[in-house]
Every structure is written in structure tokens, then in C-alpha cells.
Amino acid sequence: MTAEPNESQQPVAQRPRRMGRDTKVAVICGFGVALMVGAAYAAVPFYNWFCRATGFNGTTQVATSRPAGAPLARQVAVRFDSNVSGGLPWKFEPEKTEINVHIGEVVTAYYTVTNQAARTTSGQAAYNVAPLTVGSYFQKINCFCFTEQTMAPGEKREMAVVFYVDPSFVKDSENDNVNTITLSYTFFPVRDSEPKPVASGEPDKRKGSI
């Protein structure tokens, strides 16, 4: 039985051809790895955009105007939940823990935040609503969660959220038994944040921002 020739015994003319194939395979594999790495970096902003666009995972929506027409007769209770992540020395609580609102009614609710540290600290709030199916109907016109908040030592600040529950909420059969909505905020620390200088003659919009 005749043994097959190894690579060193193969004709010289076949070696460049094999090397060319190996190079192509390596290039394709490298491109695939780069594509997967790029997709991983793009996943977070895409996920955030998807949640904002669809209300997935209880992400509330951003409204640019008040709803058309008068509020509906149906009411729901809106509960306000407040949390502070570890590493942020803030006291954060709602002015009222629960209010009743009409569907389509524009409501302003207030939270108070106190920086309990002896130094300037910064944070930003993340938010969602429960039940998760309500996310696409809970519309926020204005909210302190849209911007980073920087607070001086011992500073106490009142922050507002302006919202309404979209009237289309009542057309979704999944909401027939929903009588309570919980709006939940969590403040997370912002590391290495430096307050931007305010130009001469320009009011400091950071203080009391919502």
C-alpha cells in the first residue's frame, strides 16, 4: 500500500495555491470576529433605542406635547418608587407615594433629592414602569432623568416629572385589569464628572433642573 505524500513531498506548484486558500480563510475569520465585536458594542445603544421605541421591559415613552382631547373618566393609581444605587450618598424620595390620575390627564409629580456628602457629587436616574405592558402608554413630557444631576455638598433639590397615561391604554385588552402603575427611579453615581463652567452672564441651568 503506497503512503500519501506529505506537504514537503507535494509539488512546489501546489504550495502557493494552498497558502492562498489559508490566507482567504484567515481574512474571513478575522472579518467575522471584528463584526461580532462591533455588534457587541452596538448592542447596548440599540437595546436602549429599542426599549424607548417599543416600551419593552417597562421603558416609558417621551412625549413632545400634551394628548389631544379631554381626559377619560377611567382612573388609575400611580405609585412612585425611589432608589439610590450604592456609592451615591443621596437621599431620594417622592413627595407623594401614590396619586390617582385620569387616563389622558397631564400630571406633575415631585421628588426631593439631598446630597448627604461633604463633597460635590453627580448622578443620573434610570427608570421604568410596572406592569411592563404599560411602558408604551406611559408618556413623560419632562423628567429629571433625561440629564445628569450635579449637586453641591448638602444641597437639597426638588425635581419634577410631568407625565400622562396615553388614552390608547384603554384600548389594549391586556390593561383591562390594570388599576395601579408603579413608576420607579434609581439614581446611579456618575464617575469623574466635572461641572461645566457657566459662561459670563448666562444663568446656571443646572440648579433646579428637571
Secondary structure as UniProt FT lines:
FT   HELIX           7..9
FT   TURN            12..13
FT   HELIX           14..54
FT   HELIX           56..58
FT   STRAND          61..62
FT   STRAND          75..84
FT   TURN            86..87
FT   STRAND          90..94
FT   STRAND          98..102
FT   TURN            103..104
FT   STRAND          107..115
FT   STRAND          121..130
FT   HELIX           132..134
FT   TURN            135..137
FT   STRAND          138..143
FT   HELIX           144..146
FT   STRAND          149..151
FT   TURN            153..154
FT   STRAND          156..165
FT   HELIX           167..171
FT   HELIX           173..175
FT   TURN            176..177
FT   STRAND          180..189
FT   TURN            191..192
FT   TURN            200..201
FT   TURN            205..208
//
